[in-house]
């Protein structure tokens, strides 16, 4: 009896290994199908929010560049003991703070709205298939391969949509930081330490 249980457990482990998800062509095709559900066409609100996020990332990058330059000028004024320059750059910092806050809030709005819209579209599609015909009955009573289907359709969908939007945002930040780093070092001749600080500020 014990030996048969061990063999049974061994076969279960083998099946688990066979069903292990691999990052291959099939995986990317499935991801592409899901993305087509979340962004069904080119001209839709999801595309508009994707463009808004990209635009706000560019705007925030320029704000980061300005903040670094203005902070450098404030430090130079302090070192040079120039009260006039210190006041000018300090007031410039105070004056541009509302604009920087506005850019950050628009970016946050775009990210949250995109997460919500992705979740809404994907959840609706999954529930339409889940409640079609006898699918709900079969999954609940005849098929035990998918446990906690309701949780998968709520919490896991939310986590997936949040991860997709965060991945898009982070990849955009890294790509933008790389382009800026190359441009500043190659064309303008920004010192390496300043360019590295700029890239770190964009990625953060």
C-alpha positions in Angstrom: 0.0 0.0 0.0 2.8 2.4 0.9 4.8 1.5 -2.2 1.8 2.2 -4.4 1.4 5.6 -2.8 5.0 6.4 -3.4 4.7 5.4 -7.1 1.5 7.5 -7.3 3.3 10.5 -5.8 6.2 9.9 -8.2 3.9 10.0 -11.2 2.2 13.1 -9.9 5.6 14.8 -9.7 6.4 13.8 -13.2 3.1 15.3 -14.4 3.8 18.5 -12.6 7.2 18.7 -14.2 5.6 18.1 -17.6 3.1 20.9 -17.0 5.7 23.4 -16.0 5.4 26.6 -17.9 8.3 27.4 -20.2 9.2 30.7 -21.7 9.1 29.8 -25.3 7.2 30.6 -28.5 3.9 29.2 -27.1 4.3 31.4 -24.0 4.8 34.6 -26.0 1.9 33.7 -28.4 -0.4 33.3 -25.4 0.8 36.6 -23.9 0.1 38.3 -27.3 -3.4 36.9 -27.3 -4.1 38.3 -23.9 -2.7 41.7 -24.9 -5.0 41.7 -27.9 -7.9 41.3 -25.5 -6.7 44.2 -23.3 -5.9 46.4 -26.3 -8.5 45.3 -28.9 -7.7 47.9 -31.5 -5.3 50.8 -32.3 -7.8 53.6 -31.6 -9.2 53.0 -28.2 -9.0 54.5 -24.7 -6.3 52.0 -23.7 -4.0 53.3 -26.5 -4.7 56.8 -25.4 -3.6 56.0 -21.9 -0.5 54.3 -23.2 0.4 57.4 -25.1 -0.4 59.6 -22.0 1.9 57.5 -19.9 4.7 57.7 -22.4 4.2 61.5 -22.8 4.3 62.0 -19.0 7.4 59.9 -18.7 9.1 62.1 -21.3 7.9 65.2 -19.5 9.0 63.9 -16.1 12.4 63.1 -17.6 12.8 66.8 -18.7 11.7 67.8 -15.2 14.4 65.5 -13.8 17.0 67.1 -16.1 15.9 70.6 -15.0 15.9 69.6 -11.3 19.5 68.3 -11.6 20.7 71.4 -13.5 18.9 73.8 -11.1 20.2 71.9 -8.1 23.7 72.2 -9.5 23.3 76.0 -9.9 22.0 76.4 -6.4 25.0 74.5 -5.1 27.3 76.7 -7.2 25.6 79.8 -5.8 26.2 78.6 -2.2 29.8 77.7 -2.9 30.4 81.1 -4.6 28.5 82.9 -1.9 26.2 84.6 -4.4 23.0 85.6 -2.6 21.5 87.0 -5.8 22.0 83.7 -7.8 20.9 81.6 -4.8 17.6 83.5 -4.6 17.0 83.3 -8.4 17.5 79.6 -8.6 15.7 78.9 -5.3 12.6 80.8 -6.5 12.8 79.0 -9.8 12.7 75.7 -7.9 9.7 76.8 -5.9 8.0 78.1 -9.1 8.4 74.9 -11.0 7.3 72.6 -8.2 3.6 72.7 -9.0 4.3 71.8 -12.6 6.5 68.9 -11.6 3.7 67.7 -9.1 1.2 68.0 -12.0 3.3 65.8 -14.3 3.7 63.2 -11.5 0.0 63.1 -10.8 -0.9 62.8 -14.5 1.5 59.9 -14.7 -0.1 58.3 -11.7 -3.5 58.8 -13.1 -2.6 57.2 -16.4 -1.1 54.2 -14.7 -4.1 53.6 -12.4 -6.6 54.1 -15.2 -4.7 51.8 -17.6 -4.6 49.1 -14.9 -8.3 49.4 -14.3 -9.2 49.3 -18.0 -7.0 46.3 -18.6 -8.6 44.5 -15.7 -12.1 45.4 -16.8 -11.6 44.1 -20.4 -9.8 40.9 -19.4 -12.3 40.1 -16.5 -15.3 40.7 -18.8 -13.8 38.4 -21.5 -13.0 35.6 -19.0 -16.4 35.8 -17.3 -18.2 35.7 -20.7 -16.4 32.4 -21.3 -16.8 31.2 -17.7 -20.6 31.7 -17.7 -21.1 30.4 -21.2 -23.1 27.2 -21.5 -22.1 24.6 -18.8 -18.6 25.8 -18.2 -19.3 27.0 -14.7 -20.9 23.7 -13.7 -18.2 21.6 -15.3 -15.4 23.5 -13.6 -17.1 23.4 -10.2 -18.3 19.7 -10.2 -16.7 17.7 -13.0 -13.2 19.1 -13.5 -10.9 19.6 -10.5 -7.8 20.7 -12.4 -8.5 24.4 -11.8 -9.0 25.1 -8.1 -10.5 28.4 -6.8 -11.7 29.6 -10.2 -13.4 32.6 -8.7 -10.1 33.7 -7.1 -8.3 33.3 -10.5 -10.9 35.5 -12.2 -10.6 38.3 -9.6 -7.3 38.6 -7.6 -5.0 36.9 -10.2 -6.4 38.9 -13.1 -5.8 42.1 -11.1 -2.2 41.1 -10.3 -1.6 40.2 -13.9 -2.9 43.5 -15.2 -0.9 45.5 -12.6 2.2 43.6 -13.6 1.7 44.3 -17.3 1.3 48.1 -16.7 4.3 48.2 -14.3 6.4 46.3 -16.8 5.4 48.7 -19.6 6.3 51.7 -17.3 9.6 50.3 -16.2 10.7 49.3 -19.7 9.8 52.7 -20.9 11.8 54.4 -18.1 14.9 52.2 -18.9 14.7 52.9 -22.6 14.2 56.6 -22.1 17.1 56.7 -19.6 19.4 54.9 -22.1 18.5 57.3 -25.0 19.1 60.3 -22.8 22.4 58.9 -21.5 23.7 58.3 -25.0 22.4 61.7 -26.2 23.9 63.7 -23.3 27.3 62.0 -23.3 27.7 61.8 -27.1 26.3 65.1 -28.3 26.5 67.5 -25.4 29.5 66.0 -23.5 27.9 65.9 -20.1 30.3 64.6 -17.5 29.9 60.9 -16.8 28.9 61.4 -13.1 26.2 63.9 -14.1 24.9 61.6 -16.8 24.8 58.6 -14.4 22.9 60.7 -11.9 20.5 61.7 -14.6 19.9 58.1 -15.6 19.4 57.0 -12.0 16.9 59.9 -11.5 14.9 58.8 -14.6 14.8 55.1 -13.6 13.7 55.8 -10.0 
